[in-house]
Amino acid sequence: MSGHQKDGEISKRLLEILACPLCKVRVELSEGRLVCGKCGRRYPIREGIPIMLPEEAEMPEAGEGER
């Protein structure tokens, strides 16, 4: 594993343990963001570090989330 990761990249091992801090549902990597399968919030990844703060998340567009 390299010491430096670009925005939108995250280790697979870390991805396996992350969950949405609000819904407690596992997140998936999609288009360089971590997406909650329940509420649809999209959390950014900066230099390989997931920013799992609700205030940093992008809200889902109409029709997304609650799948």
Backbone as a printed PyTorch tensor [residue, N CA C, xyz], in Angstrom:
tensor([[[  0.8440,  -1.1820,   0.0000],
         [  0.0000,   0.0000,   0.0000],
         [  0.8800,   1.2320,   0.0000]],

        [[  0.5920,   2.1810,  -0.8580],
         [  1.3990,   3.3830,  -0.9370],
         [  1.1080,   4.2920,   0.2500]],

        [[  2.0540,   5.1550,   0.5460],
         [  1.8990,   6.0570,   1.6750],
         [  0.9490,   7.2050,   1.3920]],

        [[  0.7470,   7.5020,   0.1150],
         [ -0.1050,   8.6400,  -0.2340],
         [ -1.2180,   8.1790,  -1.1610]],

        [[ -2.4330,   8.5180,  -0.7920],
         [ -3.5760,   8.1830,  -1.6400],
         [ -4.2090,   9.4760,  -2.1120]],

        [[ -4.8020,   9.4220,  -3.2730],
         [ -5.4780,  10.5720,  -3.8530],
         [ -6.8600,  10.7300,  -3.2470]],

        [[ -7.4560,  11.8940,  -3.4730],
         [ -8.8400,  12.0860,  -3.0660],
         [ -9.7020,  11.0350,  -3.7470]],

        [[-10.6490,  10.4740,  -3.0070],
         [-11.5510,   9.4840,  -3.5690],
         [-11.0330,   8.0630,  -3.4940]],

        [[ -9.8210,   7.8560,  -2.9600],
         [ -9.2630,   6.5140,  -2.8160],
         [ -9.2440,   6.1320,  -1.3430]],

        [[ -9.4770,   4.8550,  -1.0660],
         [ -9.4850,   4.3560,   0.3020],
         [ -9.0810,   2.8910,   0.2770]],

        [[ -8.4560,   2.4190,   1.3490],
         [ -8.0450,   1.0140,   1.3840],
         [ -9.2790,   0.1150,   1.5200]],

        [[ -9.1980,  -1.0510,   0.9120],
         [-10.3220,  -2.0010,   0.9750],
         [-10.5670,  -2.4500,   2.4090]],

        [[ -9.5090,  -2.6010,   3.1690],
         [ -9.6360,  -3.0350,   4.5670],
         [-10.4340,  -2.0090,   5.3800]],

        [[-10.1540,  -0.7380,   5.1760],
         [-10.8830,   0.3090,   5.8840],
         [-12.3370,   0.3700,   5.4230]],

        [[-12.5510,   0.2270,   4.1340],
         [-13.9110,   0.2650,   3.5890],
         [-14.7990,  -0.8060,   4.2250]],

        [[-14.2220,  -1.9570,   4.5320],
         [-14.9940,  -3.0610,   5.1070],
         [-15.5770,  -2.7600,   6.4840]],

        [[-14.9900,  -1.8080,   7.2160],
         [-15.4560,  -1.5480,   8.5830],
         [-16.2240,  -0.2380,   8.7460]],

        [[-16.2920,   0.5600,   7.6970],
         [-16.9510,   1.8660,   7.8160],
         [-18.4660,   1.7780,   7.6850]],

        [[-19.1470,   2.6330,   8.4520],
         [-20.6080,   2.7200,   8.3980],
         [-21.0180,   4.1780,   8.5120]],

        [[-22.1850,   4.4920,   8.0100],
         [-22.7370,   5.8360,   8.1230],
         [-22.8870,   6.1610,   9.6190]],

        [[-22.3970,   7.3120,  10.0670],
         [-22.5010,   7.6450,  11.4870],
         [-23.9330,   7.9130,  11.9440]],

        [[-24.8310,   8.1890,  11.0290],
         [-26.2240,   8.4580,  11.3910],
         [-27.0870,   7.2070,  11.3360]],

        [[-26.9460,   6.4210,  10.2830],
         [-27.8040,   5.2430,  10.0770],
         [-27.1960,   3.9490,  10.6090]],

        [[-25.8790,   3.9590,  10.7940],
         [-25.1420,   2.7620,  11.2300],
         [-25.1910,   1.6430,  10.1880]],

        [[-25.3600,   2.0310,   8.9330],
         [-25.4020,   1.0920,   7.8110],
         [-24.0720,   1.1820,   7.0710]],

        [[-23.5960,   0.0570,   6.5860],
         [-22.3400,   0.0020,   5.8450],
         [-22.3770,   0.9420,   4.6410]],

        [[-21.2480,   1.5580,   4.3350],
         [-21.1500,   2.4520,   3.1800],
         [-20.4420,   1.7280,   2.0430]],

        [[-20.6910,   2.2030,   0.8240],
         [-20.0660,   1.6500,  -0.3720],
         [-19.3160,   2.7550,  -1.0840]],

        [[-18.2460,   2.3980,  -1.7640],
         [-17.4740,   3.3530,  -2.5350],
         [-18.1410,   3.5570,  -3.8850]],

        [[-18.4530,   4.8040,  -4.2090],
         [-19.0880,   5.1270,  -5.4810],
         [-18.6210,   6.5040,  -5.9330]],

        [[-18.0020,   6.5440,  -7.1010],
         [-17.5430,   7.7990,  -7.6960],
         [-16.6810,   8.6130,  -6.7400]],

        [[-15.8000,   7.9350,  -6.0300],
         [-14.8560,   8.6200,  -5.1540],
         [-15.4320,   9.1030,  -3.8390]],

        [[-16.6080,   8.6290,  -3.4830],
         [-17.2470,   8.9970,  -2.2190],
         [-17.7650,   7.7380,  -1.5450]],

        [[-17.9680,   7.8360,  -0.2400],
         [-18.5760,   6.7390,   0.5130],
         [-20.0590,   7.0260,   0.6260]],

        [[-20.8720,   6.1150,   0.1420],
         [-22.3150,   6.3370,   0.0580],
         [-23.0470,   5.3900,   1.0020]],

        [[-23.9330,   5.9650,   1.8180],
         [-24.7540,   5.1680,   2.7270],
         [-25.8790,   4.5160,   1.9280]],

        [[-26.0620,   3.2160,   2.1160],
         [-27.1000,   2.4820,   1.4130],
         [-28.5050,   2.7840,   1.9100]],

        [[-28.6300,   3.4120,   3.0680],
         [-29.9500,   3.7130,   3.6080],
         [-30.3570,   5.1660,   3.3360]],

        [[-29.5860,   6.1190,   3.8330],
         [-29.9800,   7.5340,   3.7020],
         [-29.4410,   8.1830,   2.4280]],

        [[-28.4280,   7.5750,   1.7970],
         [-27.8860,   8.0980,   0.5480],
         [-26.8550,   9.1990,   0.7090]],

        [[-26.5200,   9.5680,   1.9540],
         [-25.4970,  10.6030,   2.1340],
         [-24.1920,  10.1330,   1.5150]],

        [[-23.4500,  11.1060,   0.9320],
         [-22.1750,  10.8170,   0.2860],
         [-21.0640,  11.5240,   1.0630]],

        [[-20.1870,  10.7200,   1.6570],
         [-19.0920,  11.2510,   2.4660],
         [-17.8220,  11.3440,   1.6300]],

        [[-17.1160,  12.4720,   1.7010],
         [-15.8980,  12.6390,   0.9050],
         [-14.7250,  11.8350,   1.4540]],

        [[-13.7540,  11.5910,   0.5840],
         [-12.4920,  10.9520,   0.9600],
         [-11.3980,  11.9250,   0.5410]],

        [[-10.5770,  12.3450,   1.4900],
         [ -9.5060,  13.2930,   1.1970],
         [ -8.1680,  12.6790,   1.5540]],

        [[ -7.3010,  12.5310,   0.5490],
         [ -5.9740,  11.9380,   0.7140],
         [ -6.0450,  10.5860,   1.4140]],

        [[ -7.0500,   9.7870,   1.0430],
         [ -7.2100,   8.4530,   1.5890],
         [ -7.8950,   8.3950,   2.9450]],

        [[ -8.3280,   9.5460,   3.4580],
         [ -8.9770,   9.6030,   4.7700],
         [-10.4670,   9.8660,   4.5880]],

        [[-11.3190,   8.9480,   5.0530],
         [-12.7590,   9.1660,   4.9420],
         [-13.2020,  10.2500,   5.9270]],

        [[-13.9770,  11.1980,   5.4440],
         [-14.4970,  12.2790,   6.2850],
         [-15.9340,  11.9060,   6.6190]],

        [[-16.1120,  11.2280,   7.7430],
         [-17.4100,  10.6640,   8.1140],
         [-18.1940,  11.5890,   9.0510]],

        [[-18.1720,  12.8630,   8.7540],
         [-18.9160,  13.8430,   9.5340],
         [-20.1940,  14.2040,   8.7840]],

        [[-21.3500,  14.1020,   9.4320],
         [-22.6080,  14.4180,   8.7490],
         [-22.6140,  15.8050,   8.0970]],

        [[-21.9790,  16.7850,   8.7360],
         [-21.9720,  18.1320,   8.1620],
         [-21.0900,  18.2540,   6.9270]],

        [[-20.2090,  17.2820,   6.6870],
         [-19.3650,  17.2640,   5.4920],
         [-19.9890,  16.4570,   4.3560]],

        [[-21.0220,  15.6990,   4.6550],
         [-21.6420,  14.8230,   3.6620],
         [-22.5060,  15.5990,   2.6860]],

        [[-22.5680,  15.0750,   1.4590],
         [-23.4960,  15.6190,   0.4610],
         [-24.8120,  14.8780,   0.6380]],

        [[-25.8830,  15.6090,   0.6300],
         [-27.2010,  14.9990,   0.7580],
         [-27.5980,  14.3460,  -0.5650]],

        [[-28.3710,  13.2810,  -0.5070],
         [-28.7990,  12.6190,  -1.7450],
         [-29.7610,  13.5040,  -2.5250]],

        [[-29.7780,  13.2830,  -3.8250],
         [-30.7340,  14.0010,  -4.6650],
         [-32.0950,  13.3520,  -4.5080]],

        [[-33.1300,  14.0200,  -4.9130],
         [-34.4940,  13.4830,  -4.8010],
         [-34.5680,  12.1110,  -5.4660]],

        [[-35.1530,  11.1540,  -4.7670],
         [-35.2910,   9.8050,  -5.3120],
         [-34.1870,   8.8610,  -4.9090]],

        [[-33.1060,   9.3670,  -4.3080],
         [-32.0170,   8.5220,  -3.8330],
         [-32.2170,   8.2200,  -2.3610]],

        [[-31.4850,   7.2150,  -1.8580],
         [-31.5570,   6.8390,  -0.4540],
         [-32.7790,   5.9940,  -0.1790]],

        [[-32.8960,   5.5150,   1.0380],
         [-33.9930,   4.6640,   1.4680],
         [-34.2930,   3.5580,   0.4530]],

        [[-33.2180,   2.8470,   0.0540],
         [-33.3600,   1.7650,  -0.9210],
         [-33.8620,   0.5190,  -0.3010]]])
